[in-house]
Amino acid sequence: MKLLIADDQTSLHTFLDKTMDWTALGITEIKHAYDGRETLQQLGEFLPDIVILDIQMPFMSGIETLQQLDHSIKKPKTIIVSAHDEFAYAQEALRLDVYQYLLKPVDVVMLKKTIHELSSAIQAEQQSILAHEFGKLVHSRSGYANSLAAVERACCLLKLQQCAVLHIEGEGLNEHMLGEWLLQAEPTLIPVVYRKSRDKYSCLLGITASMPESRFLELCRETLSRIQAHESELALSIGVSRMMDGCHADKLPELLEQSEEAGMLSFYTCEPVNAYQEEAFNKAWGMQHFQTYEQAYREMVVREFAPEAARELTAEMFDCFCNSRIPPEDVYSLVLHFLYVIAQSIPSMGRSSTKLNNITMDDLRSYRNIRELELFFMSLIDHIASIMKGPNLTEDMVMRVKQYVDLNYGEDLSLQMVADRFGVDRFQLSRLFKQEMNVNYWNYVIQIRMEKAAELLLRTEEKNSVIASVTGFVDESHFSRTFKKYYDVSPKQYRQLHRGEKH
């Protein structure tokens, strides 16, 4: 940060330079002015972040200097030092948004405290500016001169030695939560999180103490592990751009693209954290491959649908996707097309055909990696086969799982445990449950537990800790957070509000 000391007494300048450890207070540049005209000139040219300003100076008082400051120039944080203990001066200083009014002789302890407070305020202000300008860059992918200059200045004041951009995907998150988790992983990080859509975030991660890229990637993995340890059912992935020394604003659009491309790698690697790689994806799938599988699916359905042969064909196709490494969005488009081909080839199968026709790109995008997408495709093959043979076995199994959850809401209902109990792959169970019930499995578990908890709150006098245990929560705090998120009120408030309605 830059500091301007403006006072006509050279003794004050000498005193402050001898007694104040400016570096420890975050001051990197200092300039001195000895009269009002020189002060006004320095304010316009030097653009200090903080100014220590005397009221009585030759040519122009400190108050007049602030009054004449060009409105196009951002006013610095101002500390008035004065030998005059007069209310009129203090009142005018307050009107001009002066932060502190100190009397001479200057109290060094109070001055240090004031500069420390201003330093913290400036950093918070610059972080807010950085967040605003970064959000504009995320949307425009280019920056105007003023925006780039604001980013450069903020990064300088925040003392960023390195930076990178993260692309984060996951439902149930928010900007504050992500920032807090990143800070817990490494206090020297300065995270600026911007929400791009319902479940996608860009994070400019500033680093104030230089670190190798391997350590940075490890921090991302540690952060993700902490989040998932706290929110076990949360599906989360992080794409990491290359690291950049300093923070050059004009390079941020490139880092944004790198982070998004790195995020797409999780589709194939099935790893939650992926670093950017050059030429990680091919541009397109060959027309020959497209025509081969389109024809194969059409003939398979029209002649006689053989589930095992369909599964083999599907496994082969997904292997081809993996080997070709085409962009995930292209995979989703191809899968949607082939499902449409199958649906159109089964004119007599009203029920299953309707399900296939109703699948959208957004439905497919909910399967975040190629293994999940393949399992979903396989489940549709099984569904078609079960419909052709008679009873809907898929629906029967899902209903049995639902009944089990309804009766055993206080037990371990993790997806893996229930899948093992019913002898089915957990990914397949998750997809089939959503397919039949039109709700995610874990959301349904939470719904049942919350409904039972609400019932117990109204029917009994049991404490939250008891209700938490009965409804399957490991501790009261987790129960209370989940309850408030579900009902928008705390358990205590829910009990008071709804019991009040009855009287």
C-alpha positions as CSV (number, residue, x, y, z in Angstrom):
1,M,0.0,0.0,0.0
2,K,1.0,3.6,-0.7
3,L,1.2,6.2,2.1
4,L,1.4,10.0,1.8
5,I,2.4,12.0,4.9
6,A,1.3,15.7,4.5
7,D,2.4,18.1,7.2
8,D,4.4,21.4,7.2
9,Q,6.5,20.4,10.2
10,T,9.5,18.4,9.0
11,S,9.9,17.1,12.6
12,L,6.7,15.1,12.3
13,H,7.9,13.4,9.1
14,T,11.2,12.5,10.8
15,F,9.5,11.3,14.0
16,L,7.1,9.0,12.1
17,D,9.8,7.6,9.9
18,K,11.9,6.8,13.0
19,T,9.1,5.3,15.2
20,M,6.9,3.5,12.7
21,D,7.7,0.2,11.1
22,W,5.9,0.9,7.9
23,T,6.8,-2.5,6.3
24,A,5.3,-4.4,9.1
25,L,2.1,-2.4,8.6
26,G,1.9,-3.3,4.9
27,I,3.2,0.1,3.6
28,T,5.3,-0.4,0.5
29,E,5.7,3.2,-0.8
30,I,5.9,6.5,1.1
31,K,6.0,10.1,-0.1
32,H,6.0,13.3,1.8
33,A,4.3,16.7,1.2
34,Y,4.9,19.9,3.2
35,D,2.1,22.3,2.1
36,G,-1.4,22.2,0.7
37,R,-0.6,22.6,-2.9
38,E,2.0,19.9,-2.9
39,T,-0.4,17.6,-1.1
40,L,-3.1,18.1,-3.7
41,Q,-0.6,17.4,-6.5
42,Q,0.6,14.2,-4.8
43,L,-2.9,13.0,-4.2
44,G,-3.6,13.3,-7.9
45,E,-0.3,11.8,-9.1
46,F,0.9,9.4,-6.4
47,L,-2.7,8.1,-5.7
48,P,-1.9,6.9,-2.2
49,D,-4.1,4.4,-0.4
50,I,-3.7,6.2,3.0
51,V,-2.9,9.8,3.8
52,I,-1.8,11.2,7.1
53,L,-2.9,14.8,6.8
54,D,-2.3,18.0,8.9
55,I,-5.1,20.5,9.0
56,Q,-3.1,23.7,9.2
57,M,-0.6,23.9,6.2
58,P,0.6,26.8,4.0
59,F,-1.4,27.7,0.9
60,M,-4.2,25.3,1.6
61,S,-5.5,23.6,4.7
62,G,-5.9,19.8,4.9
63,I,-9.7,20.2,4.9
64,E,-9.5,22.4,1.7
65,T,-7.2,19.9,0.1
66,L,-9.8,17.1,0.5
67,Q,-12.6,19.4,-0.7
68,Q,-10.7,20.3,-3.9
69,L,-9.7,16.7,-4.7
70,D,-10.9,15.8,-8.2
71,H,-14.0,13.7,-8.0
72,S,-12.5,11.4,-10.7
73,I,-9.8,10.5,-8.2
74,K,-10.7,7.9,-5.5
75,K,-10.2,9.5,-2.1
76,P,-7.6,7.8,0.0
77,K,-8.3,6.6,3.6
78,T,-7.5,9.7,5.6
79,I,-6.1,10.2,9.1
80,I,-6.2,13.8,10.3
81,V,-3.4,14.9,12.7
82,S,-3.9,18.3,14.2
83,A,-2.9,20.5,17.2
84,H,-6.4,22.0,17.1
85,D,-9.0,20.3,19.3
86,E,-11.9,22.2,17.8
87,F,-15.4,20.7,17.1
88,A,-15.8,22.5,13.8
89,Y,-12.6,20.8,12.4
90,A,-13.7,17.4,13.6
91,Q,-17.2,17.9,12.2
92,E,-15.9,18.9,8.8
93,A,-13.5,15.9,8.8
94,L,-16.4,13.6,9.5
95,R,-18.4,15.1,6.6
96,L,-15.4,14.4,4.3
97,D,-15.3,10.7,5.5
98,V,-12.1,11.0,7.4
99,Y,-11.4,7.8,9.2
100,Q,-9.6,9.1,12.3
101,Y,-8.9,12.4,13.9
102,L,-5.7,12.4,16.0
103,L,-4.3,15.2,18.2
104,K,-0.7,16.2,18.2
105,P,1.6,15.1,19.7
106,V,0.8,11.9,17.8
107,D,0.0,8.8,19.8
108,V,2.2,6.2,18.0
109,V,0.2,3.3,19.5
110,M,-3.1,4.8,18.3
111,L,-1.6,5.6,14.9
112,K,-0.3,2.0,14.4
113,K,-3.8,0.6,15.4
114,T,-5.5,3.0,13.0
115,I,-3.2,2.1,10.1
116,H,-3.7,-1.6,10.8
117,E,-7.4,-1.2,10.7
118,L,-7.2,0.8,7.5
119,S,-5.0,-1.9,6.0
120,S,-7.6,-4.6,6.8
121,A,-10.4,-2.4,5.4
122,I,-8.5,-1.7,2.2
123,Q,-7.7,-5.4,1.7
124,A,-11.4,-6.3,2.2
125,E,-12.4,-3.5,-0.2
126,Q,-9.9,-4.7,-2.8
127,Q,-11.1,-8.3,-2.5
128,S,-14.7,-7.0,-3.1
129,I,-13.5,-5.1,-6.2
130,L,-11.6,-8.1,-7.4
131,A,-14.7,-10.3,-7.0
132,H,-16.8,-7.8,-9.0
133,E,-14.3,-7.4,-11.8
134,F,-13.7,-11.2,-11.9
135,G,-17.4,-11.8,-12.3
136,K,-17.4,-9.5,-15.3
137,L,-14.5,-11.3,-16.8
138,V,-16.2,-14.7,-16.3
139,H,-19.2,-13.5,-18.4
140,S,-17.4,-11.5,-21.1
141,R,-14.1,-13.5,-21.3
142,S,-12.5,-10.1,-22.1
143,G,-11.7,-7.1,-20.1
144,Y,-11.9,-3.4,-20.6
145,A,-8.9,-1.2,-19.7
146,N,-10.5,0.1,-16.5
147,S,-11.5,-3.4,-15.4
148,L,-8.1,-4.8,-16.1
149,A,-6.4,-2.0,-14.2
150,A,-8.7,-2.5,-11.2
151,V,-7.8,-6.2,-11.1
152,E,-4.1,-5.5,-11.4
153,R,-4.3,-2.9,-8.6
154,A,-6.4,-5.2,-6.3
155,C,-3.9,-8.1,-6.9
156,C,-1.0,-5.8,-6.1
157,L,-2.6,-4.5,-2.8
158,L,-3.5,-8.1,-1.8
159,K,0.1,-9.1,-2.4
160,L,-0.6,-12.0,-4.7
161,Q,2.5,-13.9,-5.7
162,Q,0.7,-16.5,-7.8
163,C,-2.8,-17.2,-8.9
164,A,-4.9,-19.9,-10.6
165,V,-8.5,-20.4,-11.6
166,L,-10.7,-23.3,-10.5
167,H,-13.8,-24.5,-12.2
168,I,-16.0,-26.1,-9.5
169,E,-19.2,-28.2,-10.1
170,G,-21.5,-29.4,-7.5
171,E,-25.1,-28.9,-6.2
172,G,-25.8,-27.7,-2.7
173,L,-22.9,-25.3,-2.6
174,N,-22.6,-21.5,-2.3
175,E,-19.9,-18.9,-2.7
176,H,-19.3,-18.3,1.0
177,M,-19.1,-22.1,1.8
178,L,-16.5,-22.7,-0.9
179,G,-14.4,-19.7,0.2
180,E,-14.4,-20.8,3.8
181,W,-13.4,-24.4,2.9
182,L,-10.5,-23.1,0.7
183,L,-9.3,-20.8,3.5
184,Q,-9.4,-23.7,6.0
185,A,-7.1,-25.7,3.7
186,E,-4.5,-22.9,3.4
187,P,-4.8,-19.5,5.2
188,T,-2.4,-17.9,2.6
189,L,-5.0,-18.3,-0.1
190,I,-7.4,-15.5,-1.2
191,P,-10.4,-17.1,-2.8
192,V,-12.7,-15.1,-5.0
193,V,-15.7,-17.3,-5.9
194,Y,-18.2,-16.4,-8.6
195,R,-21.4,-18.4,-9.3
196,K,-21.9,-19.0,-13.0
197,S,-25.0,-21.1,-12.8
198,R,-27.0,-23.3,-10.4
199,D,-24.2,-25.8,-9.9
200,K,-21.1,-24.2,-11.6
201,Y,-18.6,-21.8,-10.0
202,S,-15.4,-20.1,-11.1
203,C,-12.9,-19.3,-8.4
204,L,-9.9,-17.0,-8.8
205,L,-7.5,-18.3,-6.2
206,G,-4.8,-15.9,-5.2
207,I,-1.7,-17.2,-3.4
208,T,0.2,-14.8,-1.1
209,A,3.0,-17.2,-0.4
210,S,4.6,-19.0,-3.4
211,M,4.0,-22.7,-3.6
212,P,4.8,-25.5,-6.2
213,E,2.0,-26.6,-8.5
214,S,2.0,-30.1,-7.0
215,R,1.3,-28.7,-3.5
216,F,-1.5,-26.5,-5.0
217,L,-3.2,-29.5,-6.5
218,E,-2.9,-31.3,-3.2
219,L,-4.6,-28.4,-1.5
220,C,-7.5,-28.7,-3.9
221,R,-7.8,-32.4,-3.2
222,E,-7.6,-31.7,0.6
223,T,-10.4,-29.1,0.3
224,L,-12.6,-31.5,-1.7
225,S,-12.0,-34.2,0.9
226,R,-13.0,-31.9,3.7
227,I,-16.2,-30.8,2.0
228,Q,-17.2,-34.4,1.3
229,A,-16.4,-35.5,4.8
230,H,-18.8,-32.9,6.0
231,E,-21.4,-33.4,3.2
232,S,-21.0,-37.1,2.4
233,E,-23.6,-37.2,-0.4
234,L,-22.3,-34.1,-2.2
235,A,-20.9,-34.8,-5.7
236,L,-18.2,-32.3,-6.4
237,S,-15.5,-31.9,-9.1
238,I,-12.7,-29.3,-9.5
239,G,-10.8,-28.3,-12.7
240,V,-7.5,-26.5,-12.1
241,S,-5.9,-24.1,-14.5
242,R,-2.1,-23.7,-14.8
243,M,-0.6,-21.4,-12.1
244,M,0.5,-17.9,-13.0
245,D,3.2,-15.9,-11.3
246,G,1.6,-12.7,-10.1
247,C,-1.9,-11.9,-11.4
248,H,-1.9,-10.5,-14.9
249,A,-5.5,-9.5,-15.6
250,D,-5.3,-9.9,-19.4
251,K,-4.3,-13.6,-18.9
252,L,-7.4,-14.5,-16.7
253,P,-9.7,-15.3,-19.7
254,E,-7.1,-17.9,-20.8
255,L,-7.0,-19.4,-17.2
256,L,-10.8,-19.5,-17.1
257,E,-10.9,-21.6,-20.3
258,Q,-8.1,-23.9,-18.9
259,S,-10.0,-24.5,-15.7
260,E,-13.2,-25.4,-17.6
261,E,-11.4,-27.7,-19.9
262,A,-9.7,-29.3,-16.9
263,G,-13.1,-29.7,-15.2
264,M,-14.3,-31.6,-18.3
265,L,-11.5,-34.2,-17.7
266,S,-13.4,-35.6,-14.7
267,F,-15.9,-36.9,-17.2
268,Y,-13.3,-39.4,-18.4
269,T,-10.9,-39.8,-15.5
270,C,-13.7,-40.1,-12.9
271,E,-11.4,-38.3,-10.6
272,P,-12.8,-35.3,-8.7
273,V,-9.7,-33.0,-9.2
274,N,-8.1,-32.6,-12.6
275,A,-5.3,-30.3,-13.8
276,Y,-5.3,-28.7,-17.2
277,Q,-3.7,-30.6,-20.0
278,E,-3.0,-29.3,-23.5
279,E,-5.0,-31.0,-26.3
280,A,-6.9,-33.2,-23.8
281,F,-9.9,-33.6,-26.2
282,N,-10.4,-34.4,-29.9
283,K,-12.6,-32.1,-31.9
284,A,-15.2,-34.5,-33.1
285,W,-16.3,-38.1,-33.6
286,G,-15.8,-39.6,-37.0
287,M,-18.9,-39.9,-39.2
288,Q,-18.1,-43.6,-39.8
289,H,-18.4,-44.3,-36.0
290,F,-21.7,-42.4,-35.9
291,Q,-23.3,-44.3,-38.7
292,T,-22.1,-47.7,-37.5
293,Y,-23.7,-47.4,-34.1
294,E,-26.9,-45.7,-35.3
295,Q,-27.5,-48.6,-37.7
296,A,-26.5,-51.2,-35.2
297,Y,-29.0,-50.0,-32.6
298,R,-31.8,-49.6,-35.1
299,E,-31.3,-53.1,-36.5
300,M,-31.0,-54.6,-33.0
301,V,-34.4,-53.2,-31.9
302,V,-36.3,-53.8,-35.2
303,R,-35.2,-57.5,-35.6
304,E,-35.3,-58.8,-32.1
305,F,-34.1,-57.0,-29.0
306,A,-31.4,-59.1,-27.3
307,P,-30.4,-57.4,-24.0
308,E,-27.0,-59.0,-23.8
309,A,-26.1,-58.0,-27.3
310,A,-27.3,-54.5,-26.6
311,R,-25.2,-54.3,-23.5
312,E,-22.1,-55.5,-25.5
313,L,-22.7,-52.9,-28.2
314,T,-23.2,-50.2,-25.6
315,A,-20.0,-51.1,-23.7
316,E,-18.1,-51.1,-27.1
317,M,-19.5,-47.7,-27.9
318,F,-18.5,-46.2,-24.6
319,D,-15.1,-47.6,-24.9
320,C,-14.9,-45.9,-28.3
321,F,-15.9,-42.6,-26.6
322,C,-13.1,-43.0,-24.0
323,N,-10.5,-43.8,-26.6
324,S,-11.6,-40.9,-28.9
325,R,-11.7,-38.4,-26.0
326,I,-14.3,-36.2,-27.7
327,P,-15.7,-33.4,-25.5
328,P,-18.3,-34.5,-23.0
329,E,-21.0,-32.3,-24.5
330,D,-20.6,-34.2,-27.8
331,V,-21.0,-37.5,-25.9
332,Y,-24.2,-36.3,-24.3
333,S,-25.5,-35.3,-27.8
334,L,-24.6,-38.7,-29.3
335,V,-26.2,-40.6,-26.4
336,L,-29.4,-38.6,-26.7
337,H,-29.5,-39.3,-30.5
338,F,-29.0,-43.0,-30.1
339,L,-31.7,-43.2,-27.4
340,Y,-34.0,-41.4,-29.8
341,V,-33.1,-43.9,-32.5
342,I,-34.0,-46.8,-30.2
343,A,-37.3,-45.1,-29.1
344,Q,-38.3,-44.5,-32.7
345,S,-37.6,-48.1,-33.6
346,I,-40.0,-49.4,-30.9
347,P,-43.4,-48.2,-32.1
348,S,-45.4,-50.7,-30.0
349,M,-43.7,-49.9,-26.7
350,G,-45.7,-46.9,-25.6
351,R,-44.5,-46.8,-22.0
352,S,-40.7,-47.3,-22.4
353,S,-40.7,-45.4,-25.7
354,T,-42.2,-42.4,-23.9
355,K,-39.5,-42.5,-21.3
356,L,-36.8,-42.6,-23.9
357,N,-38.4,-39.7,-25.8
358,N,-38.7,-37.6,-22.7
359,I,-35.0,-37.8,-21.8
360,T,-33.3,-34.4,-22.3
361,M,-29.8,-33.1,-22.4
362,D,-30.1,-31.8,-18.9
363,D,-31.1,-35.3,-17.7
364,L,-28.0,-36.7,-19.3
365,R,-25.7,-33.9,-17.9
366,S,-26.7,-35.0,-14.4
367,Y,-24.5,-38.0,-15.0
368,R,-21.1,-36.3,-14.4
369,N,-18.8,-39.0,-15.7
370,I,-18.7,-41.5,-18.5
371,R,-19.2,-44.5,-16.1
372,E,-22.4,-43.1,-14.7
373,L,-23.7,-42.3,-18.1
374,E,-22.9,-45.8,-19.4
375,L,-24.7,-47.3,-16.4
376,F,-27.7,-45.1,-17.1
377,F,-27.7,-46.3,-20.7
378,M,-27.4,-49.9,-19.5
379,S,-30.3,-49.4,-17.1
380,L,-32.5,-48.3,-20.0
381,I,-31.6,-51.5,-21.9
382,D,-32.6,-53.5,-18.8
383,H,-35.8,-51.4,-18.6
384,I,-36.8,-52.1,-22.2
385,A,-36.0,-55.8,-21.8
386,S,-38.1,-56.0,-18.6
387,I,-41.1,-54.3,-20.3
388,M,-40.9,-56.6,-23.3
389,K,-40.9,-59.6,-21.1
390,G,-43.8,-58.6,-18.9
391,P,-43.8,-57.2,-15.3
392,N,-41.8,-54.1,-14.6
393,L,-39.1,-55.5,-12.4
394,T,-37.3,-52.1,-12.1
395,E,-40.3,-50.4,-10.7
396,D,-40.9,-53.3,-8.2
397,M,-37.3,-53.0,-6.9
398,V,-37.5,-49.3,-6.5
399,M,-40.8,-49.6,-4.6
400,R,-39.2,-52.1,-2.3
401,V,-36.3,-49.7,-1.7
402,K,-38.8,-46.9,-1.0
403,Q,-40.7,-49.0,1.5
404,Y,-37.4,-49.9,3.2
405,V,-36.5,-46.2,3.6
406,D,-40.0,-45.3,4.8
407,L,-39.7,-47.9,7.6
408,N,-36.0,-47.5,8.5
409,Y,-35.5,-43.8,8.4
410,G,-33.4,-43.9,11.6
411,E,-30.9,-46.5,10.3
412,D,-27.9,-46.2,8.0
413,L,-29.5,-45.4,4.6
414,S,-26.3,-44.6,2.7
415,L,-26.6,-45.4,-1.0
416,Q,-23.9,-48.1,-0.8
417,M,-25.6,-49.9,2.2
418,V,-29.0,-50.0,0.6
419,A,-27.6,-51.0,-2.8
420,D,-25.7,-53.9,-1.1
421,R,-28.9,-55.0,0.8
422,F,-30.8,-55.2,-2.5
423,G,-27.9,-56.7,-4.5
424,V,-27.6,-53.9,-7.0
425,D,-24.8,-51.5,-8.1
426,R,-25.2,-48.2,-6.2
427,F,-24.9,-46.0,-9.3
428,Q,-27.6,-48.1,-11.0
429,L,-29.8,-47.9,-7.9
430,S,-29.4,-44.1,-7.8
431,R,-30.3,-43.7,-11.4
432,L,-33.2,-46.2,-11.3
433,F,-34.6,-44.5,-8.2
434,K,-34.6,-41.1,-9.8
435,Q,-36.0,-42.6,-13.0
436,E,-39.0,-44.2,-11.2
437,M,-39.6,-41.7,-8.4
438,N,-38.6,-38.5,-10.1
439,V,-36.5,-37.5,-7.1
440,N,-32.9,-38.2,-6.2
441,Y,-32.4,-41.1,-3.7
442,W,-30.7,-39.0,-1.0
443,N,-33.2,-36.2,-1.4
444,Y,-36.0,-38.7,-0.7
445,V,-34.2,-40.0,2.4
446,I,-33.8,-36.4,3.7
447,Q,-37.5,-35.7,2.9
448,I,-38.7,-38.7,4.9
449,R,-36.4,-37.9,7.8
450,M,-37.4,-34.3,7.8
451,E,-41.2,-35.2,7.7
452,K,-40.7,-37.6,10.7
453,A,-38.6,-35.0,12.6
454,A,-41.3,-32.3,12.1
455,E,-43.9,-34.8,13.3
456,L,-41.9,-35.6,16.5
457,L,-41.3,-31.9,17.2
458,L,-45.1,-31.3,17.2
459,R,-46.2,-34.5,18.9
460,T,-43.5,-34.9,21.6
461,E,-41.4,-32.8,24.0
462,E,-38.2,-34.6,23.1
463,K,-35.0,-32.6,22.8
464,N,-33.4,-32.0,19.4
465,S,-30.6,-34.5,20.2
466,V,-33.1,-37.3,20.7
467,I,-35.0,-36.5,17.6
468,A,-31.8,-36.3,15.6
469,S,-30.8,-39.8,16.8
470,V,-34.2,-41.2,16.1
471,T,-34.2,-39.8,12.5
472,G,-30.8,-41.1,11.6
473,F,-28.5,-38.1,12.2
474,V,-25.1,-38.6,13.9
475,D,-25.3,-35.4,15.8
476,E,-27.6,-32.6,16.8
477,S,-25.8,-29.8,14.9
478,H,-26.0,-31.7,11.5
479,F,-29.7,-32.3,12.2
480,S,-30.4,-28.7,13.0
481,R,-28.5,-27.4,9.9
482,T,-30.4,-29.9,7.6
483,F,-33.8,-29.0,9.2
484,K,-33.3,-25.3,8.8
485,K,-32.2,-25.8,5.2
486,Y,-35.3,-27.9,4.5
487,Y,-37.9,-25.8,6.3
488,D,-36.2,-22.4,6.4
489,V,-36.6,-22.3,10.2
490,S,-34.8,-23.9,13.1
491,P,-36.4,-26.9,14.9
492,K,-37.2,-24.7,17.9
493,Q,-38.8,-22.1,15.7
494,Y,-40.8,-24.8,13.8
495,R,-42.1,-26.1,17.1
496,Q,-43.1,-22.6,18.3
497,L,-44.7,-21.5,15.0
498,H,-46.8,-24.6,14.4
499,R,-47.9,-25.2,17.9
500,G,-48.9,-21.6,18.0
501,E,-51.2,-22.2,15.0
502,K,-53.1,-24.9,16.9
503,H,-54.0,-22.6,19.8
